[in-house]
Amino acid sequence: MGFAYNSIEVMAIIFIGVLGLAALLLVIFFVIDRFQTQDAIRRNYPVIGRFRNIFTELGEFFRQYFFAMDREEMPFNRAQRNWVYNASEAKGNTVAFGSTRNLNIPGTPIFMNAPFPPLDDQYATTAPMLIGPTCRQPYLAPSFFNISGMSYGAISKPAVRALSRGAKVAGVWLNTGEGGLSPYHLEGGCDIVFQIGTAKFGVRDADGNLSDEKLREVAALPQVKMFEIKLSQGAKPGKGGILPAAKIDEEVSKIRGVPMGKDAISPNRHREVDDFDGLLDLINHVREVTGKPVGIKTCMGSADPWFEFFRKIRERGDDSAPDFIAVDGGEGGTGAAPMPLIDLVGLPLREALIRMVDLRDLAGLHDRIRIIAAGKLVAPGDVAWAICLGADFIASARGFMFSLGCIQALKCNKNTCPTGITTHIPSLQKGLVVPEKEKRVAAYARSVIGEVETIAHSVGVAEPRQMRRRHVRIVCDDGTSVQMNDLYPSVLLGAEGTARARGNKQFEEGLKRLGVV
């Protein structure tokens, strides 16, 4: 009895102590809030006003799990994320009781199923496509769906390792992003696309200029198949970047080729490129040094400047052309950036891709330059739509982040990613188990490829790259749909294509601007 009485007495003292401490904290917070001058709400409503910030932070969580409908969230809704999660676990993605997608929203693509699609034994997997046919070492790319650029440093070591190993299993390429080539990119043995950013990380000399010696070293690696010169990306077109000195340890310093103790600055463009002549000179220089296909990545603001680019190629000859052009939509978003750039700058992929494809085709470079589409393409319908528009390849970053377990916590730029993907905090990285995540990466890639092939079969062709704009209808403002080739006629130069172009006022004007006679 005495023990019980003493226990109750101790618990009472602890309880009173906790209450006293809570009261003291309330008084302290009240005084701080009343006399601070930065926040009017906290000054007028001490202590209570603090809950506004707490609820604002928690709002993202509650909307994601309790209040938002399956198709309501941004930038990716629950239906999209769940499809990727199921695909990453090789689960069935069949649904019951009809679609939850609103098919009356303007811009929605509707694929036109054929009345007599190919039989199962007439179905074909997508054939590899050659990139850089004039290079000393062209690349026969096996997959139309691949991993877009995410730098080591922007994403964590286990994330890069899982992507590399999963890419090898699925037979897709992995883009390094602009942060240089790390051992973790090479670990899995997958094909690598080395991205050259404006700071030339990984291939720069002590002054930050492009180093031919380091270019040759990278190109000598058999896994490195292509080089991509990044002009801009969808998240921040026209904006450079800063890697803070605090994040530059010995490993990052060695990989990127930057000194420790100083911020690593990425200019907003390549300093040695002032115009399209300079860009073509850089492309051809990198290709000559490496012997491998070289392309560019850009977020398009307008088609007008690019007429000059293709006109320059026609003047110089087809051999001067980039081997590929990666078109990023203004909705791209793996890079942290100011909100005005993310929200307001750069054409969406739906407009940019059409313009770049048509410019390439009008210039007669359909078989010379491959087009890679990027920008929120995470599901089979998105990928199939881009192929119908004329893309040869699709590269996805956020789709593969979801396959790694991303929950769209929107903490990518804060080093507090709860899934270990975009953080360098060891305790958080432990949650990303590489052997498990590599399986998810491979399963996701295979699922997208397989279901795009299913869509192609449904519209009446044997494999995805046979799909054309005539196979898709686009929902208009009044709720009706129009075939995409009526909205955006496709012109491939040649006898038939030139005839169509010369009968279309818009295309005739384009031919004149490109110097095509």
JONORWO-V800426 format. One line per field, one symbol per residue. burial: # if it has 24 or more other ideal C-beta (glycine too) atoms within 12 Angstrom, else .. A space follows every 50 residues. Layout:
# JONORWO-V800426
burial=???
This chain:
# JONORWO-V800426
burial=................................#........#....#.#. ......................#.###############...#....... ......######.............#..####.##.###.########## ################################.#####.########### ####...#.#...##..##.#.###################.#...##.. .#..####.....####.##..#..#..#########.############ #.#..##.######.....##################...##..###### ################.################################# ##########.#..#.########...##.##.#..############## ########################......#####..######...#... #.....#..##..#.#.
